[in-house]
Amino acid sequence: MSVAPRAEIAAGTDPVTLEILKNALESLADEMALIILRSAYSPIVRDSMDYSTAICDARGRLVAQGLTNPIHLGSFPRVMERLLETHGDSIFEGDGFLVNDPYSDGGMHLPDIFFIRPVFESGRRVGFTASLVHHTDIGGMAPGSMALNAEEIFQEGLRIPLLRLFEAGKPNQAVFDLLRLNSRMPGEVMGDLRAQISACDTVARSYAKLAAKHGTAFPALIDELHDYAERLVRQRIAEIPDGVVRAEEYIDGLGEDGARIVFRVAITVEGSEITFDWEGTSDQVAGAINCPITTTWSLAYAALRNALGPGIPNCEGYMRPIHLRAPVGSIVNPHDGAACAARGVIAYRMLDTCFAAFGPLMPGLVPAGGEGGPTAITFSGRQGGAQWLVTDGILGSWGGRRDFDGVEGISSPGANLSNQPIELMEARLPLRVESYGYVPNSGGAGRSRGGLAMQRAYVIEAEAASLTLRSDRRRNLPQPVAGGLPGSPSMSFIDRAGGGRELLPTMNMGTRKLSRGDRFVHIAAGGAGYGDPLQRAPEAVAGDCRDGLLDDEHARLVYGVVLRPDGGADTGATARLRAELAALPKGELARRQRAHFLDGAGLPRERE
């Protein structure tokens, strides 16, 4: 059983009251998230859960975030800061604010629209309820508003500065009309926006009652919650030895032959302060994967929370000891106007880079590399005169851990998303999901095996459709820990109804046209291994073979395990083979693993 960490509570504050208040605030944020989940129209919200909710205090400080997306952690503080800077003296009961711009007002990317409702109790402002939802389409050059070949944000959709959607309870119908007319999927966008508004309004009433219950003590309790979170985080940081740790990671470049993009982080621990420095990271690019600074802040917060473990209140106080340096003009802090709709892949790689750096500071706690974040696939077209569109996120697998294998079919720690149900997709769209499952032999070998790659195949049943794709980890594989082997590469390809296969780049620029009967297949990267694969228990390898996760040849080539006719491990033959494999040149086991995976899955080696 793990025990949540504790820190001192200020004199004069009842610890029981503070704990009850913390849980009440977190419960309200979760209630908002569940209201959106139950009332949203679009699959990306209702099924994939790409949204977040937050409670903020009267000064705009985050005091609780709902049970959804860690990548959004840094967005609410910055949006609230801008709201109070621009409208602080003119925020009244019944107002409601809308924003999505990532450069002027602290947003994430244009599909993520914030709605913020101030909360009043007995005529005084006591806080705010806020929600962020990834909307299906907000215009731009490609359906789904995530075209990788966009070179500036003006090609990606509608930029919304902080503006009033409601004034003293009266809706600004012109703004609703503007949103409706600038979306290819107005029904879903307006339905999801109404879900956001309903969630904020419902919980605003509960929050006002909570503030009234605590009366004049409420502001001081909120201040102590922030201070307690700060003390707790500082206490945990101070347990880490002072010093600087560094790590480097990569993503595949844009298009067919794009140069790989480099991430370099130096994490400095000094007393109870921690700094993330991205000096040396690649410059911004002429494509939609640039990552505005709000997301870069979010990943610093999320990385540290993951590393320090549970029990830390999800409020702004815990962010105070965290510092960030990100060169202006780099891919993690681009200039105003840079395209950024597909910046999620950058965010996930930043998280991987931070985890790699944390490894020496926290031995045994950091897993091997995972699939690199969800793959975003958008299918769209017109049928019966109406637009149809779906953005599906294929979740992959985690790398092996010190004492456990990697897990499959689960979201990246930075995303916390969910798979879309196949049945619902097929019921409303002109496509069929032909297969969905594990790919044998794809988990990186190790004492703890990496999670297997996930594969999903779609068959188009419309006369015509288009496809946009954002993925990664085809050339730059998930990285192992402590002598494990890398994960398997990702692959995306189209099998044409008329014959022939088209292998797609991970960062496919523009859209691909599809016809009836065309089959699109995506295989996510497999998780990397943790520890020497020749030290994996032979019976664990035999069990993987019985379960269909490995074949017998893979067990022999990579793990050095020889199986008996009854499926158990032959102890003597295994010991002899492992001695032979241990004498192979460095890198030979990884080469064998990759070749056997590609050949067994019927995938090409020429793009290795």
C-alpha positions in Angstrom: 0.0 0.0 0.0 1.3 3.4 -0.9 0.9 6.3 1.6 0.3 9.8 0.3 3.1 12.2 1.2 2.4 14.8 3.9 3.7 18.2 4.8 3.2 20.6 7.7 -0.1 22.5 7.8 0.0 26.1 8.9 -0.8 26.9 12.5 -4.4 27.8 13.1 -5.7 25.7 10.1 -7.7 22.6 10.9 -6.1 19.8 8.9 -9.4 17.8 8.7 -11.2 20.9 7.3 -8.4 21.5 4.8 -8.5 17.9 3.6 -12.3 17.9 3.3 -12.1 21.1 1.3 -9.4 19.7 -1.0 -11.5 16.6 -1.7 -14.6 18.7 -2.3 -12.9 20.9 -4.9 -11.5 17.9 -6.7 -14.9 16.3 -6.6 -16.4 19.4 -8.2 -13.8 19.4 -11.0 -14.5 15.7 -11.6 -18.3 16.4 -11.6 -17.7 18.9 -14.4 -15.7 16.3 -16.4 -18.5 13.7 -16.0 -21.2 16.2 -17.1 -19.2 16.9 -20.3 -18.6 13.2 -20.9 -22.4 12.4 -20.6 -23.7 15.4 -22.6 -21.0 16.0 -25.4 -22.0 15.3 -29.0 -18.6 14.5 -30.6 -16.7 11.2 -30.3 -13.4 12.9 -29.6 -14.9 14.3 -26.4 -17.6 11.7 -25.5 -15.4 8.7 -26.3 -11.8 9.8 -26.5 -12.1 12.2 -23.6 -10.0 14.9 -25.1 -11.0 17.7 -22.7 -10.3 19.0 -19.2 -12.1 20.9 -16.4 -10.9 23.1 -13.6 -11.9 25.1 -10.6 -10.1 28.4 -9.9 -10.2 30.6 -6.9 -11.2 34.3 -6.9 -7.7 35.3 -8.0 -7.8 33.0 -10.9 -5.4 30.4 -9.4 -6.1 26.7 -10.3 -7.3 24.9 -7.2 -8.5 21.6 -8.8 -8.4 19.9 -12.2 -10.7 17.1 -13.3 -9.9 13.4 -14.0 -8.9 14.0 -17.6 -5.9 15.2 -19.5 -2.5 16.0 -17.9 -1.2 17.7 -21.0 -3.7 20.6 -20.2 -2.2 21.2 -16.7 -0.4 24.4 -17.6 -3.2 25.9 -19.7 -5.7 27.1 -17.1 -3.2 29.2 -15.1 -2.1 31.1 -18.2 -5.6 31.6 -19.6 -6.8 32.8 -16.2 -3.9 35.2 -15.8 -4.8 36.7 -19.2 -8.4 36.9 -18.3 -7.7 38.9 -15.2 -5.2 41.1 -17.0 -7.7 42.1 -19.7 -11.1 41.9 -17.9 -10.3 41.9 -14.2 -12.2 45.0 -13.3 -15.2 44.2 -15.5 -16.1 40.6 -14.7 -19.7 40.4 -13.4 -22.1 37.8 -12.4 -23.6 36.0 -15.4 -20.6 36.7 -17.6 -19.0 33.9 -19.6 -15.7 34.0 -21.5 -14.4 32.1 -24.6 -10.9 31.7 -25.9 -8.7 29.4 -27.9 -5.7 31.5 -29.1 -2.4 29.9 -28.1 -0.2 33.0 -28.6 -2.2 36.0 -27.4 -4.2 34.5 -24.5 -2.5 31.3 -23.2 -4.4 28.7 -25.2 -3.1 25.3 -26.3 -4.0 25.0 -30.0 -7.0 26.2 -32.0 -9.3 23.1 -31.6 -9.1 23.5 -27.8 -11.7 26.0 -26.9 -12.0 27.3 -23.3 -15.2 28.4 -21.6 -14.9 30.2 -18.3 -17.7 31.2 -15.9 -17.1 33.5 -12.9 -18.7 32.3 -9.6 -20.4 34.8 -7.3 -21.8 34.2 -3.8 -23.7 37.0 -2.0 -22.4 39.5 -4.6 -18.7 38.7 -4.2 -16.6 36.8 -6.7 -15.4 33.6 -5.1 -13.9 31.8 -8.1 -14.3 30.5 -11.6 -15.3 27.2 -13.3 -13.5 26.5 -16.5 -13.5 23.8 -19.2 -11.4 23.1 -22.2 -12.7 20.9 -25.0 -11.0 19.7 -28.2 -13.6 20.6 -30.8 -14.1 18.4 -33.9 -13.5 21.1 -36.5 -12.9 24.9 -36.2 -12.2 25.6 -39.9 -8.8 25.7 -41.6 -7.4 24.0 -44.6 -8.1 20.4 -43.6 -11.1 18.6 -42.1 -10.5 18.2 -38.4 -8.3 21.4 -38.3 -5.0 19.5 -37.9 -3.3 19.7 -41.2 0.4 19.0 -40.8 1.3 21.0 -43.9 0.0 24.2 -42.4 2.8 26.7 -42.3 1.1 29.4 -40.2 -1.7 29.4 -37.7 -4.0 31.3 -40.0 -4.3 28.2 -42.1 -5.5 26.2 -39.1 -8.9 27.7 -38.3 -10.6 30.4 -36.3 -8.5 32.3 -33.7 -10.6 33.4 -30.8 -9.2 36.0 -28.4 -10.6 36.3 -24.9 -14.1 37.6 -25.4 -17.5 37.5 -23.7 -19.8 34.7 -24.8 -22.3 35.9 -22.1 -22.8 39.3 -20.6 -24.8 39.4 -17.4 -26.4 36.2 -18.4 -27.3 37.2 -21.9 -25.7 35.2 -24.7 -23.7 36.9 -27.4 -25.5 35.3 -30.4 -23.1 36.8 -32.9 -20.3 34.7 -31.4 -22.3 31.5 -31.5 -23.2 32.2 -35.1 -19.5 32.9 -35.9 -18.5 29.5 -34.5 -21.2 27.7 -36.3 -20.4 29.1 -39.7 -16.7 28.4 -39.4 -17.0 24.7 -38.7 -17.5 21.8 -41.1 -19.3 20.0 -38.2 -21.4 22.8 -36.6 -23.8 20.4 -34.9 -21.0 18.7 -33.0 -19.2 21.9 -32.2 -22.3 23.7 -30.8 -23.4 20.6 -28.9 -20.0 20.2 -27.3 -19.9 23.9 -26.4 -23.3 23.6 -24.8 -21.9 20.7 -22.8 -19.1 22.9 -21.6 -21.4 25.7 -20.6 -23.8 23.3 -18.7 -20.9 21.7 -16.8 -19.5 25.1 -15.8 -22.9 26.4 -14.7 -23.9 23.3 -12.8 -20.7 23.2 -10.8 -20.6 27.0 -10.3 -23.8 26.6 -8.2 -22.2 23.9 -6.1 -18.9 25.9 -5.7 -20.9 28.9 -4.5 -22.5 26.8 -1.9 -19.1 25.5 -0.8 -17.8 29.0 -0.4 -20.9 30.0 1.5 -20.5 27.0 3.9 -17.0 28.1 4.8 -17.9 31.8 4.9 -15.2 34.4 5.7 -12.6 31.6 6.3 -12.9 30.4 2.7 -10.1 32.6 1.1 -7.7 31.7 3.9 -8.4 28.0 3.5 -7.7 28.3 -0.3 -4.5 30.2 0.4 -3.4 27.4 2.7 -4.2 24.8 0.2 -1.8 26.4 -2.3 0.8 26.9 0.4 0.5 23.3 1.6 0.9 22.0 -2.0 4.0 24.2 -2.4 5.5 22.9 0.8 4.8 19.3 -0.1 6.4 19.6 -3.6 9.4 21.5 -2.2 9.8 18.7 0.4 9.8 16.0 -2.3 12.2 18.0 -4.6 14.6 18.5 -1.6 14.8 14.7 -1.3 16.4 14.5 -4.7 20.2 15.1 -4.8 21.2 18.5 -6.2 22.7 18.5 -9.7 22.0 18.6 -13.4 20.7 15.7 -15.4 20.4 15.7 -19.2 18.6 13.7 -21.8 18.1 13.8 -25.6 15.2 12.4 -27.7 13.9 12.7 -31.2 10.9 12.5 -33.4 10.7 11.6 -37.1 10.8 14.7 -39.4 8.0 16.1 -41.5 7.1 14.4 -44.7 8.8 11.6 -46.5 12.5 12.5 -45.8 12.3 15.3 -43.2 15.2 15.7 -40.9 14.6 14.4 -37.4 13.7 16.9 -34.7 15.9 17.0 -31.6 14.8 17.5 -28.0 17.4 18.3 -25.4 16.6 18.9 -21.8 18.7 19.8 -18.8 16.9 19.4 -15.5 18.5 21.2 -12.6 17.7 20.4 -9.0 18.8 23.0 -6.5 17.5 22.8 -3.0 13.7 22.7 -3.3 13.6 24.3 -6.8 13.6 22.5 -10.2 14.3 24.0 -13.6 13.6 22.5 -17.0 15.9 24.0 -19.7 15.3 23.1 -23.4 18.4 24.9 -24.8 19.6 23.0 -27.8 16.2 21.8 -28.9 15.4 22.1 -32.6 14.1 25.3 -34.1 10.4 25.7 -35.0 9.4 24.2 -38.3 7.2 25.0 -41.3 4.6 22.6 -40.3 1.8 22.2 -37.7 3.8 20.5 -34.9 5.2 23.6 -33.2 4.5 23.7 -29.5 3.4 27.0 -27.9 4.8 27.8 -24.5 1.7 27.0 -22.6 2.0 23.3 -23.6 5.7 23.3 -22.7 4.8 24.6 -19.2 2.1 21.9 -19.0 4.6 19.1 -19.7 7.0 20.4 -17.0 4.2 20.2 -14.5 3.0 16.8 -15.7 6.5 15.3 -15.8 7.2 16.3 -12.2 3.8 15.1 -11.0 4.4 11.8 -12.6 7.9 11.5 -11.1 6.9 12.6 -7.6 3.9 10.3 -7.4 0.3 10.8 -6.1 -0.9 12.7 -3.1 0.0 16.3 -4.3 -3.0 18.6 -4.5 -3.7 19.5 -8.1 -3.6 23.2 -7.5 -1.4 26.1 -8.6 0.7 26.1 -5.4 2.6 23.0 -6.4 3.7 24.8 -9.5 5.6 27.5 -7.7 9.0 25.7 -7.4 9.0 24.8 -11.1 10.9 26.9 -13.5 11.2 26.8 -17.3 13.7 28.0 -20.0 12.6 27.5 -23.6 14.4 29.4 -26.3 12.2 31.7 -28.3 11.9 30.4 -31.9 12.5 26.8 -30.9 9.9 24.1 -31.5 9.0 24.2 -27.8 8.5 28.0 -27.8 7.7 29.2 -31.4 7.1 32.7 -32.5 3.6 34.0 -32.7 1.8 32.8 -35.8 3.6 29.4 -36.1 1.3 26.5 -37.0 0.7 24.3 -34.0 -2.5 22.3 -34.4 -0.7 18.9 -34.3 1.7 19.9 -31.4 0.6 16.9 -29.3 3.4 14.8 -30.7 5.9 17.3 -29.5 4.3 17.4 -26.1 4.5 13.6 -25.7 8.2 13.6 -26.8 9.0 16.3 -24.3 7.5 14.1 -21.6 9.6 11.1 -22.8 12.7 13.3 -22.7 12.0 14.4 -19.1 11.4 10.8 -18.0 14.7 9.8 -19.5 16.5 12.6 -17.6 14.7 11.6 -14.4 16.0 8.0 -14.7 19.4 8.6 -12.9 17.7 10.7 -10.2 15.0 8.1 -9.4 16.4 4.7 -10.3 13.8 2.0 -10.9 10.9 4.4 -11.0 11.1 5.5 -14.7 9.8 3.0 -17.3 11.3 2.3 -20.7 10.0 4.3 -23.6 6.5 3.8 -24.8 4.8 4.3 -28.1 5.3 8.0 -28.1 1.7 9.3 -27.7 -1.6 8.6 -29.4 -1.7 8.6 -33.2 -4.2 11.1 -34.5 -6.1 9.9 -37.6 -8.9 11.9 -39.3 -11.2 10.5 -41.9 -13.7 12.8 -43.6 -15.9 13.1 -46.6 -19.4 14.0 -47.8 -22.3 11.6 -48.1 -25.9 12.4 -49.0 -24.9 16.1 -49.2 -23.7 16.1 -45.6 -20.2 16.3 -44.2 -18.9 13.4 -42.1 -15.7 13.5 -40.0 -14.1 11.5 -37.3 -10.7 12.0 -35.5 -9.7 8.7 -33.9 -6.8 8.4 -31.5 -5.0 5.0 -31.6 -3.6 4.4 -28.1 -0.4 2.3 -27.9 1.7 0.7 -25.2 4.0 1.5 -22.4 7.6 0.3 -22.0 8.7 -2.3 -19.5 9.0 -1.3 -15.9 11.6 -2.5 -13.3 9.3 -5.2 -11.9 6.5 -5.4 -14.5 6.0 -5.8 -18.2 4.7 -2.9 -20.2 0.9 -2.6 -20.7 -1.0 -2.5 -23.9 -3.9 -0.5 -25.3 -3.4 2.4 -22.8 -2.9 6.1 -23.2 0.4 7.8 -22.8 0.9 9.2 -19.2 0.7 12.7 -20.8 -2.7 12.1 -22.4 -5.1 10.0 -20.3 -7.3 9.5 -23.4 -9.6 6.6 -24.2 -10.2 4.4 -27.3 -13.3 5.1 -29.4 -15.7 2.1 -29.5 -15.6 0.4 -32.9 -19.4 -0.3 -32.9 -20.3 3.4 -32.4 -17.9 4.4 -35.2 -19.2 1.9 -37.6 -22.9 2.8 -36.8 -22.6 6.4 -37.8 -19.8 6.5 -40.4 -19.2 5.0 -43.8 -16.2 3.0 -42.7 -15.6 -0.4 -41.2 -12.9 -1.4 -38.6 -11.6 -4.6 -40.1 -9.2 -5.5 -37.2 -8.0 -4.1 -33.9 -5.6 -5.9 -31.6 -2.0 -6.7 -30.6 0.9 -7.3 -33.0 2.9 -10.4 -32.0 6.7 -10.0 -31.4 6.4 -6.2 -31.3 7.2 -5.5 -27.6 10.8 -4.6 -27.0 12.7 -7.5 -25.3 13.9 -7.1 -21.8 13.9 -8.7 -18.3 10.5 -6.8 -18.3 9.0 -6.9 -21.8 7.7 -3.8 -23.5 4.0 -3.6 -24.3 3.0 -5.0 -27.6 2.1 -2.7 -30.5 -1.5 -2.0 -31.2 -2.9 -2.3 -34.8 -6.1 -0.9 -36.3 -7.3 -1.4 -39.9 -10.1 0.6 -41.4 -11.9 -0.1 -44.7 -13.6 2.8 -46.5 -17.3 2.3 -47.5 -17.9 5.7 -49.0 -17.3 6.5 -52.6 -14.6 9.0 -51.6 -12.9 10.1 -48.4 -9.8 12.0 -47.2 -7.2 11.1 -44.6 -4.9 13.1 -42.4 -2.4 11.5 -40.1 -0.1 12.4 -37.2 2.1 9.7 -35.8 5.7 9.0 -34.8 8.3 6.4 -33.8 9.0 4.8 -37.2 12.7 5.8 -37.4 13.3 6.9 -33.9 12.2 4.0 -31.8 11.1 3.8 -28.1 14.2 3.7 -26.1 15.0 0.9 -23.6 16.4 1.1 -20.0 19.1 -1.0 -18.3 20.1 -3.1 -21.2 16.7 -3.8 -22.7 15.9 -3.6 -26.5 14.1 -0.8 -28.3 10.4 -1.1 -29.1 9.2 -1.9 -32.6 8.7 0.8 -35.3 5.3 2.2 -36.1 3.9 1.9 -39.6 1.0 3.4 -41.6 0.0 2.2 -45.1 -2.9 2.2 -47.5 -3.8 -1.0 -49.3 -5.7 0.2 -52.4 -8.8 -1.6 -53.5 -7.4 -1.9 -57.0 -4.1 -3.4 -55.7 -0.9 -1.9 -54.4 0.3 -0.7 -51.0 1.4 2.9 -50.2 3.6 3.3 -47.2 3.0 6.7 -45.5 5.4 8.9 -43.6 4.8 9.3 -39.9 4.2 13.0 -40.4 2.1 12.9 -43.5 2.0 16.3 -45.1 -1.5 17.2 -46.5 -4.3 14.8 -47.1 -4.5 11.4 -48.8 -7.5 10.6 -51.0 -9.3 7.3 -50.4 -11.9 5.4 -52.4 -14.4 2.7 -51.6 -12.7 -0.5 -50.5 -9.3 1.1 -49.7 -7.9 -0.2 -46.4 -5.9 2.1 -44.1 -3.7 0.3 -41.5 -1.8 1.9 -38.6 0.5 -0.1 -36.3 1.7 1.9 -33.3 5.2 1.4 -32.0 5.8 -1.3 -29.4 7.1 -0.4 -26.0 10.8 -0.8 -25.2 12.2 -3.4 -22.8 13.6 -2.9 -19.3 16.7 -4.9 -18.4 18.7 -7.6 -20.2 16.3 -9.9 -22.2 18.6 -12.8 -21.5 17.7 -12.4 -17.8 14.0 -12.7 -18.4 12.5 -15.8 -16.6 12.3 -18.6 -19.2 8.8 -19.5 -18.0 7.7 -15.9 -18.5 8.8 -16.2 -22.2 7.1 -19.5 -22.5 3.9 -18.0 -21.1 4.1 -15.2 -23.7 4.4 -17.8 -26.4 1.3 -19.7 -25.1 -0.6 -16.4 -25.0 0.3 -15.6 -28.6 2.4 -12.5 -27.7 5.6 -14.1 -29.1 6.2 -16.9 -31.5 8.7 -19.7 -30.7 11.2 -18.4 -33.2 11.2 -14.9 -31.5 11.7 -16.6 -28.1 14.7 -18.4 -29.5 16.3 -15.5 -31.5 15.9 -12.7 -29.0 15.4 -14.2 -25.5 17.5 -17.3 -26.0 14.6 -19.5 -24.8 14.2 -23.0 -26.3 10.7 -24.5 -25.8 9.9 -28.1 -25.3 7.1 -29.8 -27.3 4.7 -29.3 -24.4 5.4 -25.5 -24.5 7.5 -25.2 -21.4 11.1 -23.9 -21.4 13.9 -26.4 -21.9 16.2 -25.3 -19.1 19.5 -26.9 -20.3 19.1 -25.9 -24.0 18.1 -22.4 -22.9 21.2 -21.9 -20.8 23.4 -23.0 -23.7 21.7 -20.8 -26.2 21.8 -17.8 -23.9 25.5 -18.2 -23.4 25.9 -18.1 -27.2 23.7 -15.0 -27.5 25.6 -13.2 -24.8 28.7 -13.4 -26.9 27.1 -11.7 -29.9 28.3 -8.2 -31.0 26.5 -5.3 -29.4 23.3 -4.5 -31.3 22.9 -7.9 -32.9 19.9 -8.9 -30.7 18.2 -5.6 -31.5 18.8 -6.2 -35.2 17.3 -9.7 -35.0 14.3 -8.5 -33.0 13.5 -5.8 -35.6 14.0 -8.1 -38.6 11.8 -10.8 -37.2 9.1 -8.4 -36.2 9.0 -6.8 -39.7 9.1 -10.1 -41.6 6.5 -11.7 -39.3 4.1 -8.8 -39.7 4.6 -8.6 -43.5 6.1 -5.1 -43.3 8.9 -3.7 -45.5 12.5 -3.5 -44.3 13.5 -0.9 -47.0 12.4 2.0 -44.8 14.2 0.8 -41.7 
